[in-house]
Amino acid sequence: MISVPARPYPYALDPAHTALVVIDMQRDFIERGGFGDSLGNDVARLEAIIPTTAALLELFRQRGWPVIHTREAHQPDLSDCPPSKIRRGNPSLKIGEA
């Protein structure tokens, strides 16, 4: 067991039963000029987590612990993307645009 500093009390982490799951850490969602930014999201707040996520990835990789990445993706022609998602919001950059 590893004790991870946390609030309200330290968290006991059992590496034998733990994986790091990284969800949607895609540039298009978290960088200025990307789709997330075009939706009006404050991506500066999202950018702040990048160094912590990178450090966690490095730790898990060094220890040989499992890492699972997820990402949102669609076929190049967007045939598998729901039309409502393509029309979502009023972004200056729509899904599928360069």
C-alpha positions as CSV (number, residue, x, y, z in Angstrom):
1,M,0.0,0.0,0.0
2,I,1.0,3.6,-0.7
3,S,-0.3,6.5,1.3
4,V,-1.3,9.4,-0.9
5,P,-1.7,12.8,0.7
6,A,-5.3,13.8,0.3
7,R,-8.1,15.7,2.1
8,P,-9.8,15.0,4.4
9,Y,-7.4,12.2,5.1
10,P,-4.6,10.3,3.3
11,Y,-5.7,7.8,0.7
12,A,-4.5,4.2,0.8
13,L,-3.5,3.2,-2.8
14,D,-3.0,-0.5,-3.6
15,P,-0.8,-0.5,-6.8
16,A,-1.8,-4.2,-7.5
17,H,-5.4,-3.1,-7.9
18,T,-5.0,0.4,-9.4
19,A,-4.7,1.8,-12.9
20,L,-4.4,5.4,-14.1
21,V,-7.2,6.4,-16.4
22,V,-6.5,9.5,-18.5
23,I,-9.7,10.8,-20.2
24,D,-9.8,13.2,-23.2
25,M,-6.4,14.8,-22.7
26,Q,-6.5,15.8,-26.3
27,R,-5.0,19.0,-27.6
28,D,-8.2,20.0,-29.4
29,F,-10.0,20.1,-26.0
30,I,-7.4,21.7,-23.8
31,E,-5.3,24.1,-25.9
32,R,-6.0,27.6,-27.0
33,G,-7.3,27.7,-30.6
34,G,-8.8,24.2,-30.4
35,F,-12.4,23.1,-30.4
36,G,-12.8,23.4,-26.6
37,D,-11.6,27.0,-26.8
38,S,-14.0,27.7,-29.7
39,L,-16.9,26.6,-27.5
40,G,-16.0,29.3,-25.0
41,N,-14.4,27.0,-22.5
42,D,-11.7,28.5,-20.3
43,V,-8.9,26.3,-21.5
44,A,-6.4,28.0,-19.3
45,R,-8.0,26.2,-16.4
46,L,-7.6,22.9,-18.2
47,E,-3.9,23.6,-19.2
48,A,-3.1,23.8,-15.5
49,I,-3.5,20.0,-15.0
50,I,-1.1,19.0,-17.8
51,P,2.1,19.0,-15.6
52,T,0.4,17.0,-12.9
53,T,-1.0,14.5,-15.4
54,A,2.5,14.2,-17.0
55,A,4.0,13.5,-13.6
56,L,1.5,10.8,-12.8
57,L,2.0,9.2,-16.2
58,E,5.8,9.1,-15.6
59,L,5.3,7.6,-12.2
60,F,3.0,4.9,-13.4
61,R,5.2,4.1,-16.4
62,Q,8.4,3.9,-14.2
63,R,6.6,1.5,-11.8
64,G,5.1,-0.6,-14.6
65,W,1.6,0.2,-13.4
66,P,-1.3,0.1,-15.9
67,V,-2.2,3.3,-17.8
68,I,-5.4,3.5,-19.8
69,H,-6.0,6.4,-22.2
70,T,-9.4,7.3,-23.7
71,R,-10.0,9.7,-26.5
72,E,-13.0,10.9,-28.4
73,A,-12.6,10.2,-32.1
74,H,-14.7,9.8,-35.2
75,Q,-14.3,8.5,-38.7
76,P,-12.6,11.1,-41.0
77,D,-15.9,11.7,-42.8
78,L,-17.8,12.0,-39.5
79,S,-20.2,9.3,-40.5
80,D,-20.2,8.0,-36.9
81,C,-20.7,11.4,-35.3
82,P,-24.2,12.3,-34.3
83,P,-25.5,15.3,-36.2
84,S,-26.6,16.9,-32.9
85,K,-23.0,16.8,-31.8
86,I,-21.7,18.4,-35.0
87,R,-24.3,21.2,-34.6
88,R,-23.7,21.6,-30.8
89,G,-23.3,25.2,-29.5
90,N,-22.2,28.1,-31.7
91,P,-18.4,27.5,-31.9
92,S,-16.2,29.4,-34.3
93,L,-14.6,26.0,-35.1
94,K,-16.9,23.0,-35.7
95,I,-16.0,19.3,-35.3
96,G,-14.2,18.1,-38.4
97,E,-12.9,21.5,-39.5
98,A,-9.2,22.1,-39.8
